[in-house]
Each structure stands twice: as C-alpha cells, then as structure tokens.
Amino acid sequence: METLRFFALKESLNRKPVTILETQKRSELFGKHVFGKDAMRQVLSQDAFEAVEDAINTGAKIDRVMADSIAAGMKQWALELGATHYTHWFQPLTGATAEKHDAFFEQTSEGRAIEKFEGAKLVQQEPDASSFPHGGIRNTFEARGYTAWDPTSPAFILDTTLCIPTVFVSYTGEALDNKTPLLRALNSIDHHATEVAKYFNKSVTKVTATLGWEQEYFLIDSALAASRPDIMQTGRALLGHAPAKGQQLDDHYFGSIPVRALNFMKELEQQCMLLGIPVKTRHNEVAPNQFELAPIFEEANLAVDHNSLIMDLMDRIASRHNLKVLFHEKPFAGINGSGKHNNWSLATDTGVNLLSPGTTPMKNLQFLTFFINTIKAVQENEALLRASVASASNDHRLGANEAPPAIMSVFIGKQLTAVLDELEKVTDGKLSPQEKTDLKLNVVGKIPEILLDNTDRNRTSPFAFTGNKFEFRAVGSTTNCARPMVVLNTIVAKQLKDFKAEVDKLIDKESMKKDDAIFNVLREYIKSSKKIRFEGDGYSAEWEKEAKKRKLSNNRTTPEALKVQIGNQVSSLFEEMEVMNTVELKARYDIELEEYIKRIQIESRVLGAIAGNHIIPTAIRYQNLLIKNVNGLKNIYEADYQELAQEQLELIQKISKYISAINKEISFMIEARKKANALDTKGRAEVYQTKVLPFFDSIRYASDKLELMVEDKLWPLAKNRELLNLN
C-alpha cells in the first residue's frame, strides 16, 4: 500500500491540465442535443408537434398513431446527430439514474440492416426491475417494471445514445422512482396555486413550480483517490488527520480556480450547453478543492432531471481530467461539507413570480398570500421537510456548525418580520375603509422598498427567503432534488387548498369582501406560524433550547427523521393531494432505512479492514524499527541507554496503546454489527446509529494519532494534506 501511495503522489504531481478549446459561443451550443421545440418543428408534422405540446401543457394522452409519427421524427433527429442507441432514462429509488441501451439497428427478413424506432418503444418499455429497491411494492412473481415516456422533460443525446426521460412504475402502477411522485406533486401545486392566484388575476390558467439548485462538490486527483479504499468504496475519507492548513487563510469563493479544475469546468459547461442545462455560476467553495456549480432556475421537473444528469456528467468528464468527483456531504473531517441549496418559487403563465413583491398594493397582497402560506406550510410540516433530506451522509453535515441545523426554521429578515407584525394587528372581521387604506398604503404598498434590505440572510437557517424565492439549504449534495421538491410542493399545495377553503367560507358565509377575507385568514396564519420563524444564530445551544420550547422537532439522525413518513397524518396528506398512497410511502420509508443501514454497514466494514489490515500492521512495523533502535542503544550504552532512548520508549508505549485501542474497538464494532443484523429493519437502523456508528470516531481518533507518529514513508494511505492539494 505504501508503494501505491507514493506512486499515486508521483502521478498526481506530473499531471498536465487537459486543454479545452472554446470555439463557439455558449448561446450557439445551447440545446443542440435536446429534442426541444426547435428540433421538433424541423422533423415533426404540425399535428405531431401539437400533440407533444398538448401533452406537456395539459397532460393530454398521445395515441399510438401519433406516437409512431413522433418516434420517426425523433429517430431522424437523433441519427443526424450520430446516435446509435436509445434508452429510457429514469431515476429509481437509488438516488442515481438508470438506463439500458438498445440499438436502432434491426435486421429485415432479407437479412438487410435498417435503423428502426417505433412509437411503442418510445412510449413504454419493460425493463427488469428486480435489481432496484422497491420496498415491497413489486410482486415476487412480477420482476418487470414499466418505464413510460415523460414528454414534459425533453429527450436528449448523451454521447451516442438518445435518452428518453421516463417514469418508472410497478406492474400494479405504483411509483418505483423519484419522478412519478414529483410529477403528481407539481400537478397538485399547479391546481391549487392557480385557484388562489385567480383571486388576483382571473386570466391565470397555470402555475409552475421553479427550482434553481446549487451543486457543491469536491475534486481530487484520481490516482490519489484510487490509493484510498475508503474513498473508492464509501465516497469519503473514513480516516486521516486534518492537515495543518485546511480552509484557513483562503479567499474561498473569490479565489482563483485551480487550472485543472477550471478546465474540467469548461468541458462540463460545454456539455451542459449542448444538453440544454443553463449553468451560469461556477466558483470555489469554502473548503480546499471544493467547488460549486449553479444554473439559471427552471421548471422544477426539468431542473430535477438536469441535476441528476449533471451529476452523471461530472463523473464522466472528471475521469477524462484524471479527477475524481466527491459528492459526499462530509468527505473530509475538519473542513466544510457539501450541500445542494434548492431555490424554489412559483410562477404563473402570465409571467409573474408569485414570491416576488410587486409595484402595487394588489400585487403585494398576492405576494404576501403565497409568502405567508409557504411559511405556514413549513410550520405545519417541519418534521416532514427534515425527513425529505435525511440520509446517512447528510447527518454528518446538518448541525456541524457549517450548515443549517437539523431543526427546521424559516428566516425572512427583520424588515419582512416587521411587515408581518403589522399584518398581525389586522382587525378581526370586516375592515373599515380607513383601516383598509392604511393597511394597503402603509404596510402592503411599501414592500418593494422594504425589500431593499441588507439584513444578513442567516446561512444557519434551513429555509430562508432571499428576495423572490425560498432557499432550502438543508438539502445534501448527494440528494436527488425530487425528494425535497415532492414534499415542499405537496405541503404548499395542501396549505393553499386549505387557505382557499377558509377565504371562500368567509366570503360566502360572512359576506366579507375578498380583501377582508384574505387579510383575516393571513392574520391567523401569521400568529400560528410564528414559532417556525427564526432570525438568530442557528449554531447556538440557546436556539436548541428555544426550539424545544416552541415544540419544533430536532431529529439529528436519519432513523429519527424518517419516522414521520409512516405517521397517519403524513399518509393522509399525500393521499389527499394524490401524490403518494400509503403503500408508496411505506415502501420509501423501508428503502431509505435500508439504504441508511447499508451505508453504515459498508463504512463499518471498510473502516475495520483498513484499520486492521493497513494501520495496525504499519504501526507495528514502525514500532519494530523503534525497538531495534532501542536494543541497539542498549547494546552500545548498556545501563545508560534508558536516558538516551527515552523518546523512543515513550513512542513504543503510545503506539501499543493506540494499536490496542483500535483492535478492541474493531472487535466491539463487529459484535455490535452482529447484534444489529439480527433485528428487523427499524431496530437494525437504530442500533447501527446508536451502537455501531460511535466506534467510527474512536477508531479514527486512534488511527489519526498513529498517523502523526509513524514515519511518513511507511504510512500506507494518501494523507488529507495530499488529497486536498490539486496542483
């Protein structure tokens, strides 16, 4: 192993940046490999084009004849761009994407070769679903799953393969993927947000949820990564002493980007342009070798697809630059981890951002309606929102004094807080003309100037309003954006449904005017959601105490957080909004718990193997050198040797202490695993969290101490200072 480490170091030091030529404007490249409107107009008949548009805009079904016509046009377009295969591209409950390639190539009865692609192959396929997690949904006798074309997300060409975005469902029609519930949630928010938006503009016929994600990641040299079994198998460094210089003294965001990383970004961005992913921002992040990529916001379903696609692209492109991408939320101890902030908003088909203040009191009342309802939705479902970002890897990040705590709170800034405080004072019942005028002119009407607010956005709050959108900061860098987006859009849809029912009741039964009714309902929401609003330091112990007083949940671990998903309240919510049934919810709970167990289990085994097979033998080897040295001094100096060999003797003793500690902890950890593995899924997850995971820190502590003692040239693992140095 020591040979491998120094070979890897030599390789990494000799790397030359891969030159990337940029010969075309980004605008010229954008969407060239996407079967979007321009491409469809070129190869589809008017009827076929309108059929796809109707499917996108209204959810209309595409009949078999029309599907054949669309497939023929799609095939023609793909072949012209060099495609040889096609695949139904989907997102199973693994968090990654999946695909199985089939060639356009067919043989005729005469033995000739042709390129063929029919409507039936476009619309649906039947891949083997047995290798994907299903949480008990798939019948044992029915191994197939069904992929069905999602026309709302355009097909694209990746390398030489036509990728057709699809949903993935079981034989019985239940969702086996992340996309199906997302489409249902987006349909729900569209319906209920449109109904509320009509209070302010009757011409609104559609509301679209938008998403702008920010992808954080680490880049390390591929040779150095390959020398670390823990990084290759778990995505993070389970061992390794923090370097003397970590993220201190750096320019962070505004520092120059290392050349190798910059060239990687250039190629990545070129590919993104071809695939219609509107990436715009790139920069360093806080930690060394940590970077961020962010696009212009898009329709939420498309944005989710693009994020899943870009994570795949990053892996592919990194290998061409001799780099390894780490998406793990906490790949290195002692420096900042990675998140994936989800910037969410709602937009109407009339071109209005519903979470952006306007220039008139009426527009601002619309803004306040959606703003307050979102806060209320988070307050009612804060534990569910926490569950949507739960994972073994994200547990390391949340609450680590670098990211939001596991306590869900909403940050809105001092000046918007003052606006809500004024609205809280609204008279119960019908407003007098003077009250209504004062309210609209002095409170609601002044919001645009109020939002010229330079209050710190408080990066410690998981859910923050940032001027025209909410930023969900607790999302982990490995998380499929669909998970939090399903929950957020569902809970806001439910809240808007309840809001409309309450307003209509006041209008119909109390004979209130629309504005009076809206103000009265919003006033009560402001009062009841006050406990979720928080403007202070989320890292402090005081906030934890305060949150407990407010009866906010503080689910620090995934097993704790996921419990809410199987509660009757959550089941009723998802069934009412027609997003997921009880079977689908229970399946996801089981799958996510099982994934948690497997990740801790794998990490535990890898840690035990490295510490037992690499660290201990290396420490013994160095100890033997010290013993040889001490014996040599004894032979020469006899009785005086102890004074001369004092340091060596102390080192020998310390090494023995840490070897013994590692050995014992590994044995105890194995025994804890054995006990855990005998339990059911729920019990196993809890024991892995409470009894197995704590050994990671103690084993790491002893190993990292040995790293500082053992001669450098003997140490088998690439050190963190080496991994975090991208030349």
Helices and strands as residue ranges (DSSP letters): H 2-13, H 26-29, H 37-43, H 46-58, H 64-80, E 85-89, E 102-103, E 105-107, E 113-115, H 119-123, E 124-125, E 146-149, E 156-158, E 161-169, H 179-197, E 207-213, E 215-221, H 222-226, H 229-234, G 252-254, H 259-274, E 279-284, E 290-295, E 298-299, H 300-320, E 323-326, E 342-348, H 361-380, H 382-387, H 392-395, E 410-411, H 414-424, H 433-438, I 439-443, G 444-446, H 447-450, E 463-465, E 470-472, H 482-509, H 514-528, G 530-532, H 541-549, H 558-562, G 563-566, H 568-576, H 582-610, I 611-615, H 616-637, G 638-640, H 641-644, H 646-677, H 681-687, I 688-692, H 694-709, G 712-714, H 720-723
